[in-house]
């Protein structure tokens, strides 16, 4: 599989693609599978990032938004000093995060991992790159000050998902239970989206599917 294949894999997981999640979790523990499947009922809108910004995916939904730069390797440690472009790109992403106040994360995919979780998350070293209630480790540094992605030091994707879903549940507990979907005006609200406002899960799912179809055209 190539880097773009892993990018699509992560995109489908975050969008709650049940078939993809079943495939990814085939050799993983029941607890990890349970966490991943939370995305089926709480899918994000995920779109390809603009190449000029140096990011792979933009994730939106429920009031959350963040940018992802996906890295994959057969080695547990990715040294940015091995490729000058990696360091330059990281500097640009730090600048983007600070100037636009956008959380920027580095998902790391370990290609050789078979019976343990294969995705972990790191964040760039800025105050803006954080999600309330989810503690994401900062990209590591070598003794010489060069950046590195160390698989064992990242936050497992399952725990990232657990943290996000927990925040959604807390938000639902304080929302008005009798407020109706702003799209269909029939069903109770379930999620908040920056484009649609407060909507039910059915309308949000239709919205995501329409965007997916447009992206494939």
C-alpha positions as CSV (number, residue, x, y, z in Angstrom):
1,X,0.0,0.0,0.0
2,X,1.2,3.5,-0.8
3,X,1.0,6.7,1.3
4,X,-2.2,7.7,-0.5
5,X,-3.8,4.4,0.4
6,X,-3.2,4.9,4.1
7,X,-4.6,8.5,3.7
8,X,-7.8,7.0,2.3
9,X,-7.9,4.4,5.0
10,X,-7.9,7.1,7.7
11,X,-10.4,9.2,5.8
12,X,-12.8,6.3,5.7
13,X,-12.4,5.5,9.4
14,X,-13.1,9.1,10.4
15,X,-16.1,9.2,8.1
16,X,-17.5,6.1,9.8
17,X,-17.2,3.8,6.8
18,X,-18.3,0.5,8.5
19,X,-16.8,-1.8,5.8
20,X,-13.4,-0.1,6.1
21,X,-13.5,-0.2,9.9
22,X,-14.4,-3.9,9.9
23,X,-11.4,-4.5,7.5
24,X,-9.0,-2.5,9.6
25,X,-10.1,-4.1,12.9
26,X,-10.0,-7.7,11.7
27,X,-6.8,-8.5,13.6
28,X,-7.2,-6.0,16.4
29,X,-8.7,-6.3,19.9
30,X,-12.4,-6.0,20.7
31,X,-11.8,-2.8,22.7
32,X,-10.1,-1.1,19.7
33,X,-12.8,-2.2,17.4
34,X,-15.5,-0.8,19.8
35,X,-13.7,2.6,19.7
36,X,-13.4,2.7,15.9
37,X,-17.0,1.8,15.5
38,X,-18.1,4.8,17.4
39,X,-17.3,6.7,14.2
40,X,-20.2,4.9,12.5
41,X,-22.7,6.8,14.6
42,X,-20.6,10.0,14.8
43,X,-19.0,10.4,11.3
44,X,-16.9,13.4,10.5
45,X,-16.9,15.3,7.2
46,X,-13.4,14.7,5.8
47,X,-12.1,16.4,2.6
48,X,-8.7,16.4,0.8
49,X,-6.6,19.3,1.8
50,X,-5.1,21.9,-0.6
51,X,-1.7,20.9,-1.7
52,X,-0.5,24.5,-1.4
53,X,-1.2,24.3,2.4
54,X,0.9,21.2,2.7
55,X,-1.9,19.2,4.4
56,X,-3.6,15.9,3.4
57,X,-7.0,16.0,5.1
58,X,-9.3,18.6,6.6
59,X,-11.7,17.2,9.2
60,X,-14.9,19.0,10.3
61,X,-18.0,18.3,12.2
62,X,-19.8,18.8,15.6
63,X,-18.0,22.1,16.1
64,X,-14.6,20.4,15.7
65,X,-12.2,21.2,12.9
66,X,-8.5,20.2,12.4
67,X,-6.0,19.5,9.7
68,X,-4.1,16.2,9.2
69,X,-0.8,15.5,7.6
70,X,-0.6,11.7,7.3
71,X,2.7,9.9,7.5
72,X,3.4,6.2,7.1
73,X,6.5,4.0,7.5
74,X,7.7,0.5,8.2
75,X,9.9,2.0,10.9
76,X,8.5,3.0,14.3
77,X,10.5,6.3,14.2
78,X,10.3,8.9,11.4
79,X,13.2,11.3,11.6
80,X,12.4,14.6,9.9
81,X,16.2,15.2,9.5
82,X,16.3,12.4,7.0
83,X,14.4,14.6,4.5
84,X,14.8,18.4,4.4
85,X,11.3,18.8,3.0
86,X,9.8,17.2,6.1
87,X,11.3,19.9,8.4
88,X,10.3,22.7,6.0
89,X,6.8,21.3,5.9
90,X,6.6,21.1,9.7
91,X,7.6,24.7,10.0
92,X,4.9,25.7,7.6
93,X,2.3,23.8,9.5
94,X,3.3,25.4,12.8
95,X,3.0,28.8,11.1
96,X,-0.5,27.8,9.7
97,X,-1.6,26.6,13.1
98,X,-0.5,29.8,14.8
99,X,-1.8,32.3,12.1
100,X,-5.1,30.6,11.3
101,X,-5.7,29.1,14.8
102,X,-6.2,25.7,13.3
103,X,-5.3,22.5,15.2
104,X,-2.8,20.5,13.1
105,X,-2.1,16.8,13.7
106,X,0.3,14.2,12.4
107,X,-1.4,10.8,12.2
108,X,1.3,8.1,12.0
109,X,0.6,4.7,10.3
110,X,2.9,1.8,11.1
111,X,2.9,-0.4,8.0
112,X,4.4,-3.5,9.8
113,X,1.9,-3.5,12.7
114,X,-0.4,-6.5,12.4
115,X,-2.0,-7.5,15.7
116,X,-1.8,-4.1,17.5
117,X,-3.4,-0.8,16.6
118,X,-1.6,0.8,13.6
119,X,-2.6,4.4,13.9
120,X,-1.3,7.0,16.5
121,X,-1.7,10.8,16.6
122,X,0.8,13.6,17.3
123,X,0.3,17.3,17.3
124,X,2.5,20.2,16.1
125,X,4.2,22.2,18.8
126,X,1.8,25.1,19.1
127,X,-0.9,26.0,21.7
128,X,-3.6,26.0,19.0
129,X,-3.0,22.3,18.1
130,X,-5.2,20.7,20.7
131,X,-8.7,19.4,21.2
132,X,-10.5,20.2,24.4
133,X,-10.6,17.1,26.6
134,X,-8.2,15.1,24.5
135,X,-4.5,15.1,25.4
136,X,-2.5,14.7,22.2
137,X,1.3,14.3,22.5
138,X,3.5,16.9,20.8
139,X,5.9,15.8,18.1
140,X,9.1,14.5,19.6
141,X,12.6,16.0,19.3
142,X,16.0,14.4,19.1
143,X,18.9,15.4,21.4
144,X,19.9,17.7,18.5
145,X,16.5,19.4,18.4
146,X,15.3,17.8,15.2
147,X,11.6,16.7,15.0
148,X,10.7,13.0,15.0
149,X,7.5,11.0,15.0
150,X,7.9,8.1,17.4
151,X,5.1,5.5,17.2
152,X,5.2,4.5,20.9
153,X,4.9,8.2,21.9
154,X,1.7,8.9,19.9
155,X,-1.9,8.8,21.1
156,X,-3.6,5.7,19.7
157,X,-6.4,6.6,17.3
158,X,-8.9,4.6,19.4
159,X,-8.2,6.8,22.4
160,X,-8.5,9.9,20.2
161,X,-11.9,8.7,19.0
162,X,-13.0,7.9,22.6
163,X,-12.0,11.4,23.7
164,X,-13.9,13.1,20.8
165,X,-17.0,11.0,21.3
166,X,-16.9,11.7,25.1
167,X,-16.9,15.5,24.3
168,X,-19.9,15.0,22.0
169,X,-21.8,13.2,24.8
170,X,-21.1,15.9,27.3
171,X,-22.2,18.5,24.8
172,X,-25.4,16.6,24.1
173,X,-26.2,16.5,27.8
174,X,-26.3,20.3,28.0
175,X,-28.1,20.8,24.7
176,X,-31.8,21.5,24.6
177,X,-33.6,18.1,24.1
178,X,-36.6,19.7,22.3
179,X,-34.7,21.6,19.7
180,X,-35.5,20.2,16.2
181,X,-33.2,19.7,13.2
182,X,-32.6,22.9,11.3
183,X,-32.8,21.0,8.0
184,X,-35.8,18.8,8.2
185,X,-37.4,20.5,11.3
186,X,-38.8,17.0,12.3
187,X,-36.2,15.1,14.2
188,X,-34.2,16.0,17.3
189,X,-30.8,17.5,16.9
190,X,-27.8,15.2,17.2
191,X,-24.8,17.1,15.9
192,X,-23.5,20.6,15.1
193,X,-22.0,21.3,11.8
194,X,-20.4,24.6,10.8
195,X,-22.2,24.6,7.4
196,X,-25.7,23.2,8.4
197,X,-26.0,24.3,12.1
198,X,-27.8,22.0,14.5
199,X,-29.1,18.9,12.6
200,X,-30.2,15.3,13.1
201,X,-27.9,12.4,12.3
202,X,-29.9,11.5,9.2
203,X,-29.6,15.0,7.6
204,X,-25.9,15.1,8.5
205,X,-25.3,11.7,6.9
206,X,-27.1,12.8,3.7
207,X,-24.9,16.0,3.7
208,X,-21.7,14.0,4.0
209,X,-22.8,11.5,1.3
210,X,-23.5,14.4,-1.1
211,X,-20.1,15.9,-0.6
212,X,-18.5,12.5,-1.1
213,X,-20.3,12.1,-4.4
214,X,-19.1,15.6,-5.6
215,X,-15.6,14.8,-4.6
216,X,-15.6,11.6,-6.6
217,X,-16.9,13.3,-9.8
